[in-house]
């Protein structure tokens, strides 16, 4: 199987459009922000991260400084006391929109109005300031309750010609430059001519689906997270695309039902999490017998495992294109093109 050289970034630094960073407290009471020491929850104080957008670094530093000045305590995991847990910043690479999410253990954010005013004075192009409440004893960053303190509920960004709404909880690729490279490759392997029906399993907020909808007659997206499906529907409306429909559910259960209803996709696109595709999903894909499968993977080992199943089920792996989505890390994304074997 041809595995092409990895497509890298021209400038592999400062590419991440999202930072979510824990907040700790020094012995002198000053707040600090940084990432965890390996295999621990000890925060290493840091001012900059060379793979983050520089705006993200400056925003985190600004929010930390303001919160420190107003005497807001950091959350302590051991005692489950304190206020400020995390600071999240999301930026639109093309729009330059900025969203700040302040995550607290408490329902109340002390000095809320003053903090908002100071953030807006420091960064006039901030579009959204959000308060997320996470009172649980957990290492999950965001809690269930999210309130917009100022500005918009969403920020916007574009990948290629497609515009996306991004909320605090949206799954949106952290490297939009390489995402376009990845999706262009997926679109190329899908080889759409305008009359095809496509299923996009694990569709998230509709990023790949809407790329496919530019060339396909109909796209069906399926995703287990209801909020992501709502975002996908909003993104379809935002881009005036009425040939993409989105459904909440498990792809491995929805696809057999669709098949029984007579749906026959020409192409199936999958972009699963690191654990790869569920066995039932692989079976459902084989049962639907599309002409082509495009498999987008963030884990080469589970990709190899799943390709074995698809090959044994009647498909031929034509080629693999790795893309360096996360420069300065060991991770790589691969786009794989499979064709249905021709029966003799």
N, C-alpha and C positions, 0 to 999 in steps of 0.2 A: 504494500500500500504506500503510495507516495505521501510522505510527510514533508511539507515544504518548510523552508527556513522561517523562523519566528519573525513576525512583523513587529518591529520595535517602534518606540516613539522618537521623533526627531529631538525633542528636548524632554528627557525622562525625569524631570524634577518639577516640583510645585504643581502637580496635576490633580490632586484630590480636591473635590468640590464639597466635601463634608468632613467635619471633625466632631467627634463626641468625646469629651475629655473629662476624666474624674477630677474632683476638687478635694484637696486635702488642706491641712492646717499645720503651719510650722510651730515650733516651740514658742516663738514670740507672738503668736496669734495671727500673723499674716497668712492670707490664703495662698495656696500654691496649686498649680495645675500641671499635669504631666501624665505620662503613661505608666502602667504598672511594671515594676521589676519582674523579670522572667519568673514564672511559676510562683508568683506571690501577688498580694494586693497592696504592696508598698509602692506609693506614688513617687516616681522620680521627677523632681521639680525641673521644668524645662520651659523655655521661652519660645522655642521655634522648632518646627519639624519640616525637614527639607522636601518632603513629598506633599505637604499641605499647600494649598493656595495661600500666598502671603497674607491675603485679607483675613483668612481664617485665624492665622496666628495673632494678628493684631486685634481682631475682635475678641478672642478668648482673653488676651492680656488685658484689654480694656474692661471687660465685664468683671474679671477677677479683681482688678484694681478698684473699681467702683464698689463692688460688694465688700471688699476688705475695708474700705474707708467708712462704710456704714456699719461695720461691726457684725456682719452676717457670718455666722459660724458654718464651717464645713460639716457635712454629714460624716458621722463616724460609724463605720460598719460594725465594729465590735460592740459598741454600746447602743446602737440604733438611735442615737441622739444627733442633734444638729439640724441644719437647714439645707444647705446647698450641696447637691449630689454631683451633678454634671453640668457642663456648658456644651451645647451643641450649636454649631454654625453650619448653615447650608448656603452655598452660593450658586448662582446661575453663571456658567462660564461665558455664554454669549450675551446674556442680558445684563450681567453684573448685579442682578438682584441679590439681596442678602436677607437671610432669615436667622434670627437668634432664638434659641430655645433654652430657657433656664429651667433646670430640673431640680425640684426641691422635695424633701420628705414632707414638708408642711403644706397645708392648704393655703396658708398666707405667705406671700412674698414680702418680707419687711421692706419698707421704704420704696415700694413699687413705683410710685409716680416719679420720685427723684431719680431712681435708676433708669427708668425709661427716658426721661428728659436728657440725662447725661449721655446715654448711648446714642440718642438721636443727634445731640450736639456734636459728638465725636465722629459719627458716621451718618451724614445726612442722606446717603443713598440706601440706608436700611429700609426694607419694605415691610418687614414683619418682626414683631417681638412677641414671643409666645412663652407661656408658663405651663410647664408640665408637672403634674403632681404624682410622685411615686413614693407612697408611704410603706410599701412592702419591704420585708427583709429578703432581698433578692439581688442577683447580679444583673438582672435585666435593666437596661438603662431607662427606658421610658415607661411611665405608668399609664393607666387607662384614661385619666382625665387630662385634657389639654384645653387651655383657654388662651385665646388671642388677647394679649394685653394692649397691643397697638398695631395698626396697619392691617395687612391682608392675611387671609387664611392660608394663601398659597404664594409661592414665588414661581417664576417661570424660567424655563431654559429651552434651548432648541438643540436637536441633534439632526444634522442635515436640514431638511425642509420641514421637519415635524416639531411642533411646539408642545411642551409638557408642563403640566401643573405639578408642583412639588409641595407636599405637606410635610410636617415634622416626621410622620411615620412612613412616608412613601419609600418603597424600594426604588431607588434611581441609581444607575451606575455611577460610581465615584470618579470615573475617568471618561468624560464625554468624548474627548478626542479619539481615544482608542475604541470607545463604544461604536462610534460611526464606522471605523475600520472593520470591527467585528460584524456589525449588522450589514454593512455593504457586502461582506463575504458571504454571510448567510443568505442574503437576497440573491447573490450571484449563483450560489449552489441550488437555491430553490428553482431557479430558471423559469420564472413566471412570465407568461406571454399575454395575460389579460383575461383568460377564461377559466382560471383554476379556482378550486375550493381548497382552502388551507386551514388546518387546525394548528393552533399555537398552544401547546401544553405548558404549564407554569408561566402564564403570560404576564404576571405582575401587574404593573400599571399600564400595560399595553405598549411598551416600547418596541419590541420586535413586531408585534401584531400590526402596528400602524405603519411600520416600514414595509411589511408584506402587503398591506392593504393598498399601497401606492401602485402595485403591479397586479394584484390578484382580483378576481371577480368577487370573492367572498372570503372573509377570515372569521373563524370562530376561536375565541380565546377562552381558556379555562384556567381558573386560579382558585386555590382553597381559602385565601384571605379575603373576606368580604370587603374590607376597606380598600384593598388594592383594586378589586373589580369596580367599585364605585369610581375610583380615580381613573381607571381605564376608560370607563364610559364617558367621563367628563373630558378626557383627553381626545377621544374620538369626536365628541361634539365640538371641542375647541378647534380641531383641524378639519371640521365639516366632512368627516368621513362616515358615511352611512353604510358602508359595506363591511364594517367590522362589528361583531357582536361579542359580548363578554358574559361569562357565566360563572357563578360561584359553585365550586364543587371539586371533587377529586377526579382528575382526568381519567384514572383507571376505571372509575364507575360511570362517568358521563359518556365516555367514548363508546362502550358497548351499547348504551342506550341510543346514542345517535345512530350507530350502525343499524340497530333494529328499526329505526325510523327511516332508514334508507339513505342516510348521509354517507357519501363516498368521497373522501378527500383525495385530491391529487397529490398533495404534499402535506406531511406532518413535520412541524418544527418543535423540538423539545429543548428546553434550557433548564435542566433540573438543578437542585442544590448539590453540594459536594458528595452526598451519599449516592448520587446517580438516580436512575429510574427504578421505580417499584416494579417487581416482577409482573404484577397484574397489568401495569401500564405497557410494558414491553409486549405482553400478549395481546392487549387491546390494539396496539399499533400494528402488529402483524396481522391480526384479524381484519383490520380495515384495508389492508393491501394498497397503500398509496404507491404511486409510481416512484416517489422520492421521499427520503427522510433527511432532514437537516438536524444534526445533533450538536448543540452548543454546550460545551462542558467546561467546568472550572476544576475538574479533577481527572487527570489522565488515567489513573488506575481504575476508577469506576467507569470511565468511558470505555476502556479496553474490555472490561467485563461485560458491559452492555452490548458492545459491538459484536462480541462472540455470539450472544443470544440472537441478535438481529441477523447476523450472517447465517447462523444455523436455521433461522426462520425464512430464509429465501431472499436475503438482500446482499448486495456486494458493496463493500466499502471502496469508494472511488478515490478519495483523497482527503487529507487532513491539513488544515491551515491553522497553526498556532498563532496566537496574538498576545503580545505582552501587555496585558491590561493593567498590571500593577508593578511598574518598574521599581527596582531596588528591593524586590521581594522574590521568593522562590516560586511564586504562583504563576500559572499560565492558563489562558483560555484556549480551547481548541474548537474550531468549526469543522464538522465532518459531514461529508456528502455521501449518502448511500442511495443506490438505485436498486429497484426490484430486478432480480435475476430473470432473464428471459428463459421461459420453459422450452425445452427441445421438443 
